[in-house]
Amino acid sequence: MFIDWGLSMLLSWWLFSFGDLATLLLFCAGQIIGVGFTGHTIGHRTFGLQVQSMDGTAVKPLQGLSRSLLLCLAIPVFVTDKDQRGLHDRLPKTILVNIR
């Protein structure tokens, strides 16, 4: 997540003179596109992680969209269960797995 946020900050600085809202929107767009269509972002790919559905299949675009929007709210990240899955993973029924 830090890699993705850092890239969003860099783009925000380059395109929008470091606007806070621009950084958040770029981060959210990167999450929606990355997770919704490929199952991972640049940061996930760097560390060999992928977002999958709970049954192990590829994440559907709607799951990726809802997960990304919840992640951008920040609070759902801090509401975790015994498996350390945040609310942003529990509601769309996704899980972050190691693919290496």
Protein Blocks (a to p, Z undefined) as FASTA:
>chain_A
ZZmmmmmmmmmmmmnoopaklmmmmmmmmmmmmmmmnopafklmmnopacddfkopacdf
klmmmmmmmmmnommmmmccfkopafklmmnopadddfZZ
